Amino acid sequence: MENDSWSRFEEACRACVKCPLCETRRQVVIGRGEPRRVPLLLVGEGPGEQEDIQGQAFVGRAGKLLDLLMTGLRFDPDDWYIANIVKCRPPGNREPTDEEAAACLPWLRWQVRTLKPAILVCLGRTAARHLVDKDIRITAARGQWVEKPGFLVMPTWHPAAVLRDPGKKIDLFKDMEQVRETVEELRRNGTWTSG
């Protein structure tokens, strides 16, 4: 991927005024990771306070838990990128409205086309609603693969939900273990190669 195309994408995101979230944001949070082809794209809901301050996705408490999980499952940091449904923090960390998500989803779609992941993980109901099915029930759908043209989708708990309810930790671990095994299988059979 051309570095200048990613730079232009970032500039366009930072200048975005497509929804009212631009009025209250400190920073546009584009994502976290190296902007290159990756086997795994994780998608959350939207930036929180720390993300809005630092300009990086998943750097607060939920992000630290996710980092521990990814390290514990031995994911290579070069193998994943993380983004959100919306790139600006909703006030009070509320769920983004459908209108806010619709205004921001073209940016995420561009990232998906550019990063070309083999697997997309929906972290929580909001991501799953906008990427899988608007009527999805995360309690029923989590841990189940969904096939989309060009990639697989795994809905699971958002790390913030695990912080609120530690009983969900095992589910999140098992779901991400499935993801890691599938990444390894795709590599072994030659379905996914870097570059």
Short mmCIF file of the C-alpha atoms (twelve columns), coordinates in Angstrom:
data_MODEL
# 
_entry.id   MODEL 
# 
loop_
_atom_site.group_PDB 
_atom_site.id 
_atom_site.type_symbol 
_atom_site.label_atom_id 
_atom_site.label_alt_id 
_atom_site.label_comp_id 
_atom_site.label_asym_id 
_atom_site.label_seq_id 
_atom_site.Cartn_x 
_atom_site.Cartn_y 
_atom_site.Cartn_z 
_atom_site.pdbx_PDB_model_num 
ATOM 1   C CA . MET A 1   0.000   0.000   0.000  1 
ATOM 2   C CA . GLU A 2   1.187   3.488   -0.785 1 
ATOM 3   C CA . ASN A 3   2.068   5.559   2.279  1 
ATOM 4   C CA . ASP A 4   0.765   8.698   0.595  1 
ATOM 5   C CA . SER A 5   -2.702  7.166   0.090  1 
ATOM 6   C CA . TRP A 6   -2.889  6.351   3.830  1 
ATOM 7   C CA . SER A 7   -1.665  9.867   4.651  1 
ATOM 8   C CA . ARG A 8   -4.371  11.358  2.429  1 
ATOM 9   C CA . PHE A 9   -6.935  9.119   4.122  1 
ATOM 10  C CA . GLU A 10  -5.802  10.341  7.584  1 
ATOM 11  C CA . GLU A 11  -5.944  13.983  6.471  1 
ATOM 12  C CA . ALA A 12  -9.472  13.490  5.110  1 
ATOM 13  C CA . CYS A 13  -10.581 11.807  8.362  1 
ATOM 14  C CA . ARG A 14  -9.151  14.629  10.455 1 
ATOM 15  C CA . ALA A 15  -10.994 17.209  8.355  1 
ATOM 16  C CA . CYS A 16  -14.315 15.300  8.484  1 
ATOM 17  C CA . VAL A 17  -17.428 17.239  9.547  1 
ATOM 18  C CA . LYS A 18  -20.049 14.714  8.329  1 
ATOM 19  C CA . CYS A 19  -21.759 14.407  11.721 1 
ATOM 20  C CA . PRO A 20  -22.099 16.414  14.971 1 
ATOM 21  C CA . LEU A 21  -19.353 14.405  16.717 1 
ATOM 22  C CA . CYS A 22  -16.828 16.692  15.000 1 
ATOM 23  C CA . GLU A 23  -18.031 19.530  17.253 1 
ATOM 24  C CA . THR A 24  -17.027 17.848  20.523 1 
ATOM 25  C CA . ARG A 25  -13.971 15.783  19.585 1 
ATOM 26  C CA . ARG A 26  -10.428 16.594  20.643 1 
ATOM 27  C CA . GLN A 27  -8.921  14.308  18.025 1 
ATOM 28  C CA . VAL A 28  -10.028 11.990  15.263 1 
ATOM 29  C CA . VAL A 29  -9.028  8.451   16.266 1 
ATOM 30  C CA . ILE A 30  -8.204  6.580   13.078 1 
ATOM 31  C CA . GLY A 31  -6.935  3.364   14.621 1 
ATOM 32  C CA . ARG A 32  -3.900  1.655   16.085 1 
ATOM 33  C CA . GLY A 33  -1.366  -0.561  14.361 1 
ATOM 34  C CA . GLU A 34  0.731   -0.442  11.240 1 
ATOM 35  C CA . PRO A 35  -1.323  0.606   8.202  1 
ATOM 36  C CA . ARG A 36  -0.482  -2.349  5.986  1 
ATOM 37  C CA . ARG A 37  -2.117  -5.592  4.957  1 
ATOM 38  C CA . VAL A 38  -2.970  -7.565  8.113  1 
ATOM 39  C CA . PRO A 39  -4.735  -10.884 8.684  1 
ATOM 40  C CA . LEU A 40  -6.835  -9.459  11.523 1 
ATOM 41  C CA . LEU A 41  -8.847  -6.257  11.900 1 
ATOM 42  C CA . LEU A 42  -10.518 -5.639  15.266 1 
ATOM 43  C CA . VAL A 43  -13.402 -3.150  15.290 1 
ATOM 44  C CA . GLY A 44  -14.837 -1.520  18.389 1 
ATOM 45  C CA . GLU A 45  -17.585 1.023   18.970 1 
ATOM 46  C CA . GLY A 46  -15.877 4.404   19.235 1 
ATOM 47  C CA . PRO A 47  -13.109 6.267   21.017 1 
ATOM 48  C CA . GLY A 48  -13.341 6.833   24.756 1 
ATOM 49  C CA . GLU A 49  -11.820 9.646   26.788 1 
ATOM 50  C CA . GLN A 50  -8.224  8.391   26.701 1 
ATOM 51  C CA . GLU A 51  -8.456  7.646   22.986 1 
ATOM 52  C CA . ASP A 52  -9.800  11.144  22.342 1 
ATOM 53  C CA . ILE A 53  -6.895  12.627  24.328 1 
ATOM 54  C CA . GLN A 54  -4.149  10.449  22.811 1 
ATOM 55  C CA . GLY A 55  -5.512  10.069  19.290 1 
ATOM 56  C CA . GLN A 56  -5.021  6.280   19.327 1 
ATOM 57  C CA . ALA A 57  -7.624  3.496   19.402 1 
ATOM 58  C CA . PHE A 58  -7.959  1.272   22.468 1 
ATOM 59  C CA . VAL A 59  -5.435  2.877   24.802 1 
ATOM 60  C CA . GLY A 60  -7.694  3.097   27.877 1 
ATOM 61  C CA . ARG A 61  -8.527  0.311   30.348 1 
ATOM 62  C CA . ALA A 62  -10.348 -1.801  27.742 1 
ATOM 63  C CA . GLY A 63  -7.411  -1.416  25.369 1 
ATOM 64  C CA . LYS A 64  -4.945  -2.528  28.018 1 
ATOM 65  C CA . LEU A 65  -7.059  -5.639  28.650 1 
ATOM 66  C CA . LEU A 66  -7.192  -6.326  24.900 1 
ATOM 67  C CA . ASP A 67  -3.405  -5.921  24.623 1 
ATOM 68  C CA . LEU A 68  -2.921  -8.425  27.477 1 
ATOM 69  C CA . LEU A 69  -5.245  -10.873 25.737 1 
ATOM 70  C CA . MET A 70  -3.499  -10.505 22.357 1 
ATOM 71  C CA . THR A 71  -0.085  -10.958 23.985 1 
ATOM 72  C CA . GLY A 72  -1.299  -13.920 26.042 1 
ATOM 73  C CA . LEU A 73  -2.640  -15.627 22.915 1 
ATOM 74  C CA . ARG A 74  0.659   -14.903 21.141 1 
ATOM 75  C CA . PHE A 75  -0.727  -12.748 18.368 1 
ATOM 76  C CA . ASP A 76  2.125   -11.018 16.556 1 
ATOM 77  C CA . PRO A 77  1.609   -7.228  16.916 1 
ATOM 78  C CA . ASP A 78  2.229   -6.933  13.152 1 
ATOM 79  C CA . ASP A 79  -0.763  -9.212  12.481 1 
ATOM 80  C CA . TRP A 80  -3.529  -6.917  13.677 1 
ATOM 81  C CA . TYR A 81  -4.930  -3.444  13.368 1 
ATOM 82  C CA . ILE A 82  -7.720  -1.958  15.472 1 
ATOM 83  C CA . ALA A 83  -10.300 0.659   14.514 1 
ATOM 84  C CA . ASN A 84  -13.813 1.729   15.521 1 
ATOM 85  C CA . ILE A 85  -17.238 2.209   13.958 1 
ATOM 86  C CA . VAL A 86  -16.918 5.970   14.599 1 
ATOM 87  C CA . LYS A 87  -13.656 7.876   14.683 1 
ATOM 88  C CA . CYS A 88  -14.749 10.649  17.066 1 
ATOM 89  C CA . ARG A 89  -15.716 10.195  20.711 1 
ATOM 90  C CA . PRO A 90  -19.451 10.308  21.378 1 
ATOM 91  C CA . PRO A 91  -20.073 12.636  24.364 1 
ATOM 92  C CA . GLY A 92  -20.055 10.777  27.665 1 
ATOM 93  C CA . ASN A 93  -18.902 7.595   25.882 1 
ATOM 94  C CA . ARG A 94  -22.476 6.927   24.798 1 
ATOM 95  C CA . GLU A 95  -23.225 4.524   21.947 1 
ATOM 96  C CA . PRO A 96  -22.955 6.210   18.524 1 
ATOM 97  C CA . THR A 97  -26.285 6.945   16.867 1 
ATOM 98  C CA . ASP A 98  -27.180 5.196   13.617 1 
ATOM 99  C CA . GLU A 99  -26.706 8.521   11.802 1 
ATOM 100 C CA . GLU A 100 -23.218 9.011   13.292 1 
ATOM 101 C CA . ALA A 101 -22.248 5.451   12.381 1 
ATOM 102 C CA . ALA A 102 -23.598 5.829   8.833  1 
ATOM 103 C CA . ALA A 103 -21.588 9.035   8.365  1 
ATOM 104 C CA . CYS A 104 -18.382 7.345   9.549  1 
ATOM 105 C CA . LEU A 105 -18.680 3.839   8.065  1 
ATOM 106 C CA . PRO A 106 -17.225 4.841   4.657  1 
ATOM 107 C CA . TRP A 107 -13.928 5.562   6.449  1 
ATOM 108 C CA . LEU A 108 -13.932 2.080   8.017  1 
ATOM 109 C CA . ARG A 109 -14.855 0.476   4.679  1 
ATOM 110 C CA . TRP A 110 -11.839 2.190   3.114  1 
ATOM 111 C CA . GLN A 111 -9.650  0.748   5.877  1 
ATOM 112 C CA . VAL A 112 -11.084 -2.748  5.280  1 
ATOM 113 C CA . ARG A 113 -10.409 -2.502  1.529  1 
ATOM 114 C CA . THR A 114 -6.891  -1.191  2.146  1 
ATOM 115 C CA . LEU A 115 -5.822  -3.487  5.001  1 
ATOM 116 C CA . LYS A 116 -7.449  -6.540  3.327  1 
ATOM 117 C CA . PRO A 117 -7.928  -8.573  6.523  1 
ATOM 118 C CA . ALA A 118 -8.831  -12.251 6.342  1 
ATOM 119 C CA . ILE A 119 -10.733 -11.916 9.636  1 
ATOM 120 C CA . LEU A 120 -12.675 -9.030  11.127 1 
ATOM 121 C CA . VAL A 121 -13.502 -9.209  14.841 1 
ATOM 122 C CA . CYS A 122 -16.522 -7.200  16.013 1 
ATOM 123 C CA . LEU A 123 -15.809 -6.141  19.589 1 
ATOM 124 C CA . GLY A 124 -19.276 -5.770  21.061 1 
ATOM 125 C CA . ARG A 125 -22.856 -5.318  19.920 1 
ATOM 126 C CA . THR A 126 -22.418 -1.909  18.298 1 
ATOM 127 C CA . ALA A 127 -19.718 -3.110  15.907 1 
ATOM 128 C CA . ALA A 128 -21.678 -6.288  15.152 1 
ATOM 129 C CA . ARG A 129 -24.891 -4.295  14.537 1 
ATOM 130 C CA . HIS A 130 -23.232 -2.134  11.906 1 
ATOM 131 C CA . LEU A 131 -21.053 -4.802  10.282 1 
ATOM 132 C CA . VAL A 132 -23.088 -8.017  10.508 1 
ATOM 133 C CA . ASP A 133 -26.808 -7.483  11.185 1 
ATOM 134 C CA . LYS A 134 -28.684 -4.535  12.706 1 
ATOM 135 C CA . ASP A 135 -30.803 -6.962  14.780 1 
ATOM 136 C CA . ILE A 136 -27.895 -9.069  16.048 1 
ATOM 137 C CA . ARG A 137 -27.925 -10.282 19.642 1 
ATOM 138 C CA . ILE A 138 -24.316 -10.422 20.770 1 
ATOM 139 C CA . THR A 139 -25.104 -12.965 23.505 1 
ATOM 140 C CA . ALA A 140 -26.300 -15.434 20.835 1 
ATOM 141 C CA . ALA A 141 -23.905 -14.467 18.026 1 
ATOM 142 C CA . ARG A 142 -20.596 -14.222 19.885 1 
ATOM 143 C CA . GLY A 143 -18.153 -16.974 19.129 1 
ATOM 144 C CA . GLN A 144 -19.915 -17.866 15.847 1 
ATOM 145 C CA . TRP A 145 -18.230 -17.269 12.469 1 
ATOM 146 C CA . VAL A 146 -20.089 -15.165 9.914  1 
ATOM 147 C CA . GLU A 147 -18.951 -15.345 6.292  1 
ATOM 148 C CA . LYS A 148 -18.759 -12.096 4.341  1 
ATOM 149 C CA . PRO A 149 -17.395 -11.657 0.813  1 
ATOM 150 C CA . GLY A 150 -13.612 -11.670 1.165  1 
ATOM 151 C CA . PHE A 151 -13.322 -12.295 4.920  1 
ATOM 152 C CA . LEU A 152 -14.695 -14.003 8.016  1 
ATOM 153 C CA . VAL A 153 -16.313 -12.117 10.894 1 
ATOM 154 C CA . MET A 154 -16.211 -13.106 14.562 1 
ATOM 155 C CA . PRO A 155 -18.533 -11.206 16.922 1 
ATOM 156 C CA . THR A 156 -17.417 -11.267 20.551 1 
ATOM 157 C CA . TRP A 157 -17.614 -9.287  23.775 1 
ATOM 158 C CA . HIS A 158 -16.109 -5.828  23.916 1 
ATOM 159 C CA . PRO A 159 -13.253 -5.729  26.457 1 
ATOM 160 C CA . ALA A 160 -15.155 -2.966  28.306 1 
ATOM 161 C CA . ALA A 161 -18.019 -5.445  28.844 1 
ATOM 162 C CA . VAL A 162 -15.499 -7.873  30.364 1 
ATOM 163 C CA . LEU A 163 -14.265 -5.141  32.719 1 
ATOM 164 C CA . ARG A 164 -17.878 -4.606  33.871 1 
ATOM 165 C CA . ASP A 165 -18.638 -8.350  34.055 1 
ATOM 166 C CA . PRO A 166 -15.497 -10.488 34.578 1 
ATOM 167 C CA . GLY A 167 -17.614 -13.610 33.983 1 
ATOM 168 C CA . LYS A 168 -17.382 -12.821 30.256 1 
ATOM 169 C CA . LYS A 169 -13.580 -13.098 30.269 1 
ATOM 170 C CA . ILE A 170 -13.524 -16.828 29.421 1 
ATOM 171 C CA . ASP A 171 -15.867 -16.294 26.447 1 
ATOM 172 C CA . LEU A 172 -13.696 -13.496 25.056 1 
ATOM 173 C CA . PHE A 173 -10.579 -15.628 25.530 1 
ATOM 174 C CA . LYS A 174 -12.146 -18.639 23.773 1 
ATOM 175 C CA . ASP A 175 -13.442 -16.512 20.888 1 
ATOM 176 C CA . MET A 176 -10.041 -14.905 20.334 1 
ATOM 177 C CA . GLU A 177 -8.361  -18.294 20.638 1 
ATOM 178 C CA . GLN A 178 -10.601 -19.445 17.761 1 
ATOM 179 C CA . VAL A 179 -9.523  -16.366 15.811 1 
ATOM 180 C CA . ARG A 180 -5.830  -17.103 16.397 1 
ATOM 181 C CA . GLU A 181 -6.256  -20.733 15.326 1 
ATOM 182 C CA . THR A 182 -8.071  -19.624 12.173 1 
ATOM 183 C CA . VAL A 183 -5.331  -17.098 11.297 1 
ATOM 184 C CA . GLU A 184 -2.759  -19.888 11.672 1 
ATOM 185 C CA . GLU A 185 -4.860  -22.267 9.570  1 
ATOM 186 C CA . LEU A 186 -5.278  -19.661 6.800  1 
ATOM 187 C CA . ARG A 187 -1.509  -19.207 6.731  1 
ATOM 188 C CA . ARG A 188 -0.823  -22.955 6.686  1 
ATOM 189 C CA . ASN A 189 -3.132  -23.629 3.759  1 
ATOM 190 C CA . GLY A 190 -1.956  -20.535 1.850  1 
ATOM 191 C CA . THR A 191 -5.319  -18.747 1.945  1 
ATOM 192 C CA . TRP A 192 -3.739  -15.685 3.559  1 
ATOM 193 C CA . THR A 193 -0.278  -14.390 2.766  1 
ATOM 194 C CA . SER A 194 1.214   -11.020 3.608  1 
ATOM 195 C CA . GLY A 195 2.088   -8.455  0.974  1 
# 
